[in-house]
């Protein structure tokens, strides 16, 4: 796509023709740290045991095991892993005297 060694057009000109910034051409992603990968393994193991744990409960669980984590980090890692807890929906009253129904919410993407 962009050829840095081409003498006709500079890298800046090629980037502007493609409507991307020059800094995004040079950007190389870092990836996740070893600590985050270890946390992700532990989150995955716990999520298999308790699929109803959300971000707050997972943060509480990991803090009790001695990990220095906060909700923001756990939310980002769970979102990265694609984990959504199973939770019970609110009670919705039915019309015409029918009993209220509770449904189990499972997110399907």
Secondary structure as UniProt FT lines:
FT   TURN            4..5
FT   HELIX           11..17
FT   TURN            18..19
FT   HELIX           22..26
FT   HELIX           34..49
FT   TURN            51..52
FT   HELIX           55..64
FT   TURN            65..66
FT   HELIX           71..81
FT   STRAND          87..88
FT   TURN            96..97
FT   STRAND          104..105
//
